[in-house]
Amino acid sequence: MRSCPRAAESELEVELAKRRSELAFTVRGRVVQFEERILQRHRKIRIGLARYILGSRPLLLITAPVIYAPLLAFVLLDGLVTIYQAVCFPIYGIARVRRHDYLIFDRYQLAYLNAVERLNCLYCSYANGLLAYVREIASRTEQYWCPIKHARRVIAAHERYARFVDYGDAENYHSELAQLRQELQEQRSPCERRP
């Protein structure tokens, strides 16, 4: 049976909306706004930069350059994948992935984070958002060129994978391939696929 993770995500969004009202913040576009009483409480909770650094274990400080080492690779990957989809997706008829849907930078607005924590959050947001963006581009590419499930179990398969043609299903491969390619042109979610 093919499943759709979007239904679970919709339920999660409803729960998050309830939680937002409890935490007294609203989101308008890309700006998060807290009630003033909450902002004041957040500022009081913030750990000062000196106390944060001096209170850290030495090994944590030593590993910081290792954590940030992949940044150059991430930036290069970001540029190459963006160019790839800009050149190839129009030729293949695949709807482009909107980068800004994946790269979300809002944690810097949290008043309870100090400068180092905000920098760390920016880096994590960029790295994880970029990898999700790249994964979506790769999944659309896979759906176009080789939408066949593997014979072995795939750990953490992307959301499109469940809709791929079963391994060894030679009879249905070409008709399914045409339908999967059509979905990419129509910008439909893999969960909206016709039976």
trRosetta pair geometry for C-beta under 8 A, 3 or more apart (Angstrom, degrees):
i j d omega theta_ij theta_ji phi_ij phi_ji
2 162 4.7 129 -152 153 84 100
2 163 5.9 79 -160 -88 142 56
3 162 5.7 -95 48 -158 63 160
4 7 5.4 85 95 -9 100 99
4 159 7.9 48 -150 -167 54 104
4 162 7.6 -150 -76 79 44 148
4 190 7.7 -178 -118 99 87 80
4 191 3.5 84 -135 -127 123 118
5 8 5.6 -53 -165 39 58 111
5 9 6.2 61 140 -23 78 104
5 159 5.3 -107 35 -116 121 105
5 191 7.6 -129 40 -68 53 131
6 9 5.2 -54 -147 38 39 116
6 10 6.3 46 153 -26 69 99
6 159 7.4 77 -44 -158 84 142
6 189 6.3 38 -55 166 155 152
6 191 4.7 -121 18 11 128 164
7 10 5.7 -49 -153 29 32 113
7 11 6.8 31 150 -15 62 102
7 191 7.6 -176 -28 -163 82 150
8 11 5.7 -52 -153 36 36 112
8 12 6.4 38 149 -21 66 106
9 12 5.4 -53 -148 37 34 115
9 13 6.4 42 151 -25 66 101
10 13 5.6 -48 -151 29 33 114
10 14 6.9 36 150 -19 62 99
11 14 5.8 -51 -157 30 36 113
11 15 6.7 32 148 -14 65 105
12 15 5.6 -56 -151 39 36 111
12 16 6.2 38 151 -22 69 106
13 16 5.5 -52 -144 37 32 113
13 17 6.4 38 154 -24 64 101
14 17 5.8 -51 -153 30 30 113
14 18 6.9 31 149 -17 61 102
15 18 5.7 -53 -155 34 36 112
15 19 6.4 34 149 -18 67 106
16 19 5.4 -54 -146 38 35 113
16 20 6.3 45 152 -28 66 99
17 20 5.6 -44 -148 26 32 116
17 21 7.0 31 154 -17 60 99
18 21 6.1 -57 -160 32 33 107
18 22 6.8 31 146 -16 65 106
19 22 5.5 -55 -153 37 38 114
19 23 6.2 24 154 -9 71 109
20 23 5.9 -66 -145 46 30 101
20 25 5.8 -92 -164 70 84 78
20 26 7.1 95 160 -95 121 40
20 27 7.4 -70 -145 -12 147 99
21 24 7.4 35 -177 -78 34 38
23 34 7.9 -67 141 -122 85 97
23 38 7.2 91 167 -138 64 149
24 34 6.1 66 110 -159 89 73
24 35 4.3 -54 162 7 123 117
24 37 7.5 -30 133 67 165 96
24 38 4.8 178 83 -43 125 142
25 32 5.6 13 175 180 127 97
25 33 6.3 163 -155 83 75 42
25 34 4.6 -36 -95 -93 97 65
25 35 7.4 -121 -77 -7 52 69
25 38 7.0 -117 -60 95 87 161
26 32 7.4 167 84 -154 39 54
26 33 5.2 -13 58 59 86 96
27 31 7.4 155 -156 82 54 44
27 32 5.4 -25 -101 -101 74 71
27 33 7.8 174 -87 18 26 73
28 31 5.3 -21 69 67 84 95
28 33 6.5 14 9 -3 108 117
30 106 6.9 -149 -177 -85 72 102
31 109 7.5 144 -154 -105 57 154
32 106 5.4 90 -18 -174 124 119
32 109 5.0 142 54 100 108 153
34 38 4.3 -115 173 86 116 122
34 39 4.9 144 89 -57 121 84
34 42 7.1 45 111 -10 172 141
34 111 7.6 -101 36 2 149 117
35 38 4.8 89 61 6 81 106
35 39 7.2 -149 93 -7 40 87
36 39 5.5 -52 -147 35 37 114
36 40 6.4 38 155 -21 68 102
37 40 5.9 -51 -150 33 31 112
37 41 6.6 30 151 -17 62 106
38 41 5.7 -55 -151 37 34 111
38 42 6.3 37 150 -22 67 106
39 42 5.6 -54 -148 35 32 114
39 43 6.5 33 155 -21 65 103
39 111 5.3 89 -154 -3 72 157
40 43 5.9 -52 -150 32 31 111
40 44 6.7 30 152 -18 62 105
41 44 5.8 -56 -154 35 33 112
41 45 6.5 31 151 -20 66 109
42 45 5.7 -60 -149 36 32 112
42 46 6.8 50 152 -42 65 93
42 110 6.7 -135 -167 -179 139 69
42 111 3.8 99 112 75 123 103
42 112 4.0 -104 -166 -46 83 91
43 46 5.8 -34 -155 3 35 118
43 111 4.9 -48 -65 155 71 124
43 112 7.3 -113 -62 -81 23 58
45 112 4.5 -11 85 -129 112 114
46 111 6.5 -92 -52 144 125 66
46 112 4.9 -158 -73 -148 74 44
46 113 6.8 -51 -121 30 100 10
46 114 5.8 127 -177 -63 102 77
47 51 5.5 -121 178 91 91 114
47 52 4.8 116 117 -72 114 94
47 55 7.6 -80 179 38 138 145
47 114 5.9 -78 78 -27 68 127
48 51 4.5 80 64 17 91 107
48 52 6.6 -155 92 -13 42 90
48 114 6.5 106 -162 -103 17 139
49 52 5.6 -57 -145 34 27 114
49 53 6.4 18 161 -12 65 107
49 114 4.9 174 -76 175 69 135
49 115 5.7 4 -94 31 123 105
49 116 6.4 126 -134 -9 86 104
50 53 6.1 -59 -146 40 28 103
50 54 5.9 15 162 -6 66 115
51 54 6.1 -59 -133 48 26 103
51 55 5.5 21 165 -17 63 120
52 55 6.1 -65 -140 42 18 107
52 56 6.7 29 154 -38 57 103
52 114 5.4 -149 -20 45 155 152
52 116 6.0 -176 116 45 141 132
52 117 7.3 -106 -151 -35 155 101
53 56 5.9 -48 -156 11 31 116
53 61 7.2 72 -160 -97 80 122
53 116 6.9 137 -68 -32 91 159
56 60 4.8 -110 174 75 109 130
56 61 5.6 119 106 -49 128 95
57 60 4.7 96 65 -3 84 105
57 61 7.5 -159 94 -3 48 84
58 61 5.7 -58 -155 37 39 111
58 62 6.2 38 151 -21 71 107
59 62 5.5 -52 -143 37 36 114
59 63 6.3 31 159 -18 67 107
60 63 6.1 -60 -148 37 28 106
60 64 7.4 54 149 -49 58 86
61 64 5.9 -25 -165 -14 38 117
62 65 8.0 -52 171 22 42 94
63 66 4.9 -56 -165 40 66 118
63 67 6.1 71 139 -28 85 98
64 67 5.7 -54 -149 32 33 112
64 68 6.5 13 161 -4 67 110
65 68 6.0 -66 -144 48 33 100
65 69 6.3 60 153 -55 66 91
66 69 5.6 -27 -152 -8 32 122
67 123 7.7 78 139 134 105 151
68 71 5.3 -7 -179 -23 71 122
68 123 6.7 -75 -107 -135 85 151
69 72 7.8 -48 173 19 47 96
70 73 4.9 -59 -163 46 69 116
70 74 5.7 74 138 -29 88 99
70 127 7.3 70 97 -119 122 122
71 74 5.5 -54 -148 34 32 114
71 75 6.4 31 156 -18 66 103
71 123 7.1 -65 -93 -137 110 106
72 75 5.8 -53 -148 35 32 110
72 76 6.4 31 153 -16 64 107
73 76 5.7 -56 -146 40 32 111
73 77 6.1 35 154 -20 66 107
74 77 5.6 -54 -145 38 29 112
74 78 6.2 37 153 -26 64 105
74 126 6.8 92 147 134 145 105
74 127 5.8 -80 -111 -108 151 73
74 130 5.6 98 -167 86 103 165
75 78 5.5 -49 -149 31 30 118
75 79 6.6 28 154 -15 62 105
76 79 5.9 -57 -152 38 31 108
76 80 6.2 24 156 -14 67 111
77 80 5.9 -60 -142 41 29 107
77 81 5.9 20 165 -13 67 112
77 130 6.9 98 95 162 114 125
77 134 6.4 -18 156 -88 116 145
78 81 6.4 -62 -143 40 19 103
78 82 6.2 18 159 -18 59 114
78 130 5.5 -68 -84 -137 100 123
78 133 7.8 42 -123 84 79 138
78 134 8.0 -96 -93 -62 50 108
79 82 5.9 -61 -146 38 25 111
79 83 6.3 23 158 -16 64 108
80 83 5.8 -57 -149 38 29 109
80 84 6.2 36 152 -26 65 107
81 84 5.3 -47 -144 32 34 119
81 85 6.5 25 161 -12 65 102
81 133 7.3 126 113 121 141 98
81 134 5.1 -90 -115 -112 170 87
81 137 5.5 137 -178 66 111 163
82 85 6.4 -57 -148 39 27 100
82 86 6.3 28 153 -20 63 111
82 99 6.6 4 -105 -73 111 137
83 86 5.6 -60 -145 38 30 113
83 87 6.2 19 161 -11 67 110
84 87 6.3 -69 -151 41 23 101
84 88 5.7 -17 172 14 65 120
84 137 7.2 96 89 168 116 139
85 88 6.4 -68 -121 55 26 89
85 89 4.6 21 -169 -21 71 124
85 94 7.8 -94 -149 92 89 119
85 96 5.7 115 151 -134 117 85
85 97 6.3 -68 -155 27 167 93
85 137 5.2 -98 -66 -134 129 121
86 89 7.2 -3 -73 29 11 104
86 90 7.8 4 177 -7 38 108
86 96 7.4 41 -90 -120 52 131
87 90 7.7 -98 168 33 18 97
87 91 7.3 -3 147 -6 58 119
88 91 5.6 -67 -155 41 42 112
88 92 5.9 26 157 -10 79 111
88 94 7.8 10 120 37 81 121
88 141 7.9 31 115 -106 138 107
89 92 5.8 -62 -140 46 32 103
89 93 7.9 -109 171 57 57 12
89 94 4.3 -93 -149 71 85 97
89 95 7.3 -53 176 88 124 11
89 96 5.2 126 105 -85 157 72
89 140 7.5 20 -115 120 111 136
90 93 7.5 34 -172 -75 30 32
90 96 7.9 -6 -54 -55 76 105
92 144 5.4 18 177 -159 137 156
92 184 7.6 -33 129 122 105 142
93 181 7.2 60 82 172 118 95
93 184 6.8 103 110 103 79 103
93 185 4.5 -14 154 -95 107 105
94 140 5.2 117 -171 158 133 121
94 141 7.5 -23 -89 -80 175 52
94 144 5.8 -67 -72 -64 126 138
94 184 4.5 -41 -120 163 75 123
94 185 7.2 -76 -93 -73 31 54
95 140 7.6 -119 60 -141 71 146
95 184 6.2 -158 10 175 82 62
95 185 7.0 138 -37 -138 85 18
95 186 7.8 -64 -38 76 126 23
95 187 3.9 97 -76 -90 163 87
97 101 7.5 -117 175 48 74 120
97 102 7.5 17 160 -20 112 129
97 133 6.2 144 134 -160 133 74
97 136 4.8 132 -123 109 142 119
97 137 5.2 -106 10 -71 145 78
97 140 6.8 -161 -50 -2 109 144
98 101 4.4 79 88 -9 101 111
98 102 7.7 158 96 -5 62 86
99 102 6.2 -74 -165 41 40 102
99 103 6.0 3 158 5 80 115
99 133 5.7 40 -130 -141 64 143
100 103 6.1 -64 -123 53 37 92
101 133 7.9 137 72 -99 78 93
102 129 4.7 137 144 -175 75 82
102 130 7.2 122 127 -80 120 21
102 132 4.8 -170 -152 91 115 105
102 133 3.8 171 81 -67 161 91
102 136 7.0 -146 -73 10 139 135
103 125 7.1 88 -163 146 63 91
103 126 6.5 22 -140 -119 103 56
103 129 4.0 119 -102 137 49 142
103 130 6.6 39 -86 -62 101 64
103 133 6.7 -9 -40 -43 86 138
104 125 6.1 -111 79 -164 64 114
104 129 5.9 -179 17 -96 67 135
105 108 6.5 9 168 4 91 112
105 122 6.4 30 -134 -126 108 77
105 125 5.4 128 -96 122 64 151
105 126 7.6 22 -80 -62 105 78
106 109 5.6 -36 -178 17 65 119
107 110 5.6 -29 -171 1 58 117
107 113 6.9 54 158 -14 91 163
107 118 6.9 176 117 -133 91 64
107 121 3.8 -114 103 163 144 141
107 122 7.3 -146 65 -60 108 53
107 125 6.3 -166 11 -51 119 133
108 113 7.5 -106 -129 76 35 137
108 118 4.8 73 -119 -159 74 111
108 121 6.7 -179 -61 88 62 123
108 122 6.3 35 -60 -68 111 100
110 113 4.8 68 90 -2 105 109
110 118 7.7 -174 56 -95 89 89
110 121 7.9 115 31 -36 124 178
113 117 3.9 -136 -161 100 94 122
113 118 4.9 126 125 -60 124 78
113 121 6.6 -27 -151 -9 162 141
114 117 5.1 91 49 14 66 105
114 118 7.0 -126 101 -7 31 93
115 118 5.7 -56 -146 36 29 112
115 119 6.4 30 155 -19 64 105
116 119 5.6 -52 -148 36 32 112
116 120 6.4 34 152 -18 65 105
117 120 5.6 -52 -148 37 32 113
117 121 6.3 33 152 -19 64 106
118 121 5.6 -54 -147 38 32 112
118 122 6.4 37 152 -23 64 102
119 122 5.6 -49 -149 31 32 113
119 123 6.5 31 153 -17 64 105
120 123 5.7 -56 -151 37 31 111
120 124 6.3 26 155 -13 67 108
121 124 5.8 -54 -141 41 32 108
121 125 6.0 35 158 -21 65 107
122 125 5.8 -57 -146 37 26 111
122 126 6.3 25 156 -17 63 108
123 126 5.8 -57 -148 37 28 109
123 127 6.1 22 158 -15 66 110
124 127 5.8 -54 -138 40 30 108
124 128 5.9 15 168 -4 67 113
125 128 6.5 -63 -138 47 21 98
125 129 5.6 18 165 -14 62 120
126 129 6.0 -61 -135 44 20 107
126 130 5.8 23 163 -22 62 112
127 130 5.9 -56 -145 36 21 111
127 131 6.4 17 158 -15 60 108
128 131 5.8 -53 -144 38 31 109
128 132 6.4 32 155 -18 64 105
129 132 5.7 -56 -149 37 31 111
129 133 6.3 35 151 -21 65 107
130 133 5.5 -55 -149 37 32 114
130 134 6.2 30 154 -17 67 106
131 134 5.6 -49 -141 39 33 111
131 135 6.1 39 154 -24 64 105
132 135 5.5 -51 -145 35 30 115
132 136 6.5 32 154 -20 63 102
133 136 6.0 -54 -152 33 28 109
133 137 6.7 26 151 -15 62 105
134 137 5.7 -54 -150 38 34 111
134 138 6.1 32 152 -17 67 108
135 138 5.6 -56 -144 41 31 111
135 139 6.0 32 155 -22 66 106
135 158 5.8 177 166 -97 106 124
136 139 5.7 -51 -141 36 30 111
136 140 6.5 30 157 -17 63 103
136 158 7.6 163 -93 -155 46 135
137 140 6.0 -56 -151 36 29 108
137 141 6.4 30 150 -19 63 108
138 141 5.5 -55 -149 38 33 114
138 142 6.2 33 153 -20 67 105
138 158 7.7 173 88 -41 94 158
139 142 5.5 -49 -143 37 33 112
139 143 6.3 38 153 -22 64 103
139 158 4.1 -121 -95 119 135 160
139 159 7.3 54 -179 48 162 68
139 160 4.6 140 170 24 115 129
139 161 7.4 -87 -138 -44 109 78
140 143 5.5 -49 -145 35 33 113
140 144 6.5 33 153 -19 63 104
140 160 7.3 158 -76 -48 46 164
140 184 5.9 118 -159 -129 95 117
141 144 5.8 -57 -152 36 31 110
141 145 6.1 -5 164 8 68 114
142 145 6.4 -71 -132 53 26 88
142 146 5.8 -59 -157 65 67 81
142 147 6.4 110 139 -84 74 61
142 158 7.9 128 48 46 140 137
142 160 7.2 145 79 92 106 132
142 164 8.0 -41 136 -93 105 132
143 147 4.8 39 -138 -82 47 117
143 160 5.1 -76 -68 167 123 145
143 163 7.9 20 -122 83 113 111
143 164 7.3 -127 -110 -89 70 91
143 180 5.2 -141 -179 165 91 115
143 181 7.6 164 135 -81 85 48
143 183 7.5 -79 162 76 136 113
143 184 6.0 156 105 -65 123 121
143 190 7.5 -133 -105 -89 145 117
144 147 7.7 108 10 -37 14 103
144 180 7.6 -159 -87 121 32 100
144 181 5.8 78 -129 -110 66 86
144 184 5.9 -10 -76 -17 93 171
147 160 7.5 -88 -126 147 108 109
147 163 7.5 -35 -174 102 126 80
147 164 4.2 -153 173 -127 79 89
147 165 5.9 93 111 5 86 87
147 176 7.1 -133 93 130 120 104
147 177 6.4 163 43 -109 109 68
147 180 4.8 -84 19 144 169 171
148 164 5.8 -179 -99 166 6 118
148 165 5.2 -36 -106 69 64 95
148 166 7.8 -11 -156 102 71 15
148 167 6.1 93 167 -96 96 58
148 173 7.1 -4 -89 -126 109 107
149 154 7.7 -130 -160 -8 80 125
149 161 6.8 96 -106 179 81 86
149 164 4.9 149 -52 92 73 116
149 165 6.8 -143 0 86 82 42
149 166 5.6 -24 34 -128 124 37
149 167 4.9 -92 85 -36 83 85
150 153 7.8 -78 87 21 111 3
150 154 5.5 114 34 -55 127 106
150 167 6.2 6 151 -73 13 133
151 167 4.7 -177 -77 157 62 165
151 168 7.5 68 -94 -28 96 106
154 157 4.3 74 104 -70 123 106
154 161 6.5 -107 76 -179 150 156
157 161 3.7 -91 165 57 121 161
157 162 7.1 132 106 -46 132 70
158 161 5.3 120 61 -22 66 103
159 162 7.1 -42 -175 13 43 105
159 190 5.9 161 128 47 89 130
159 191 7.4 -48 168 -40 115 99
160 163 5.9 -67 -172 40 55 108
160 164 7.1 73 136 -47 78 92
160 190 4.4 176 -114 -62 64 154
161 164 5.5 -35 -160 -3 45 120
162 190 7.3 125 59 136 88 130
163 180 7.0 148 126 -109 110 106
163 190 4.6 -150 2 -175 146 109
163 191 8.0 -135 -56 -72 128 38
163 193 5.5 126 -140 -6 138 158
164 180 7.5 42 -112 -104 55 152
165 169 5.3 -136 171 67 97 121
165 172 6.0 -178 -140 102 114 100
165 173 5.3 107 160 -111 167 62
165 176 4.4 129 -80 94 111 154
165 177 7.1 -36 -27 -55 138 73
165 180 7.9 -99 -32 -29 93 140
166 169 4.3 83 67 -23 90 127
166 172 7.8 52 35 62 90 127
169 172 4.8 -24 151 44 114 103
169 173 6.1 151 100 -55 77 78
169 176 7.7 44 107 2 126 148
170 173 5.7 -34 -144 -7 32 121
172 175 5.8 -72 -160 52 59 103
172 176 5.1 54 148 -24 91 115
173 176 6.0 -70 -147 42 21 107
173 177 6.0 26 159 -26 65 110
174 177 5.4 -47 -141 31 31 117
174 178 6.6 34 158 -20 62 101
175 178 5.9 -51 -154 32 33 111
175 179 6.6 29 151 -15 64 107
176 179 5.7 -59 -150 40 35 111
176 180 6.1 33 154 -19 69 107
177 180 5.8 -56 -144 38 29 109
177 181 6.3 29 156 -18 64 107
178 181 5.9 -56 -149 36 29 110
178 182 6.4 33 152 -23 63 106
179 182 5.6 -51 -150 32 32 115
179 183 6.7 39 151 -23 63 100
179 193 7.5 81 148 -158 112 108
179 194 7.5 -111 -164 55 123 99
180 183 5.7 -46 -154 27 35 116
180 184 7.1 38 149 -20 61 100
180 193 7.9 -12 -101 -119 64 132
181 184 5.7 -51 -158 29 39 114
181 185 6.9 36 148 -17 66 102
182 185 5.7 -56 -155 35 38 111
182 186 6.3 25 153 -11 69 111
183 186 5.8 -65 -145 44 31 105
183 188 4.9 -87 -157 60 82 107
183 190 6.9 79 150 -101 149 55
183 192 7.8 155 -143 78 111 88
183 193 5.9 -29 -97 -101 144 89
184 187 7.7 30 179 -73 31 36
188 192 4.5 -117 -179 78 107 123
188 193 7.0 135 120 -74 127 54
189 192 4.7 92 59 -1 84 103
190 193 6.0 -8 -171 -31 48 114
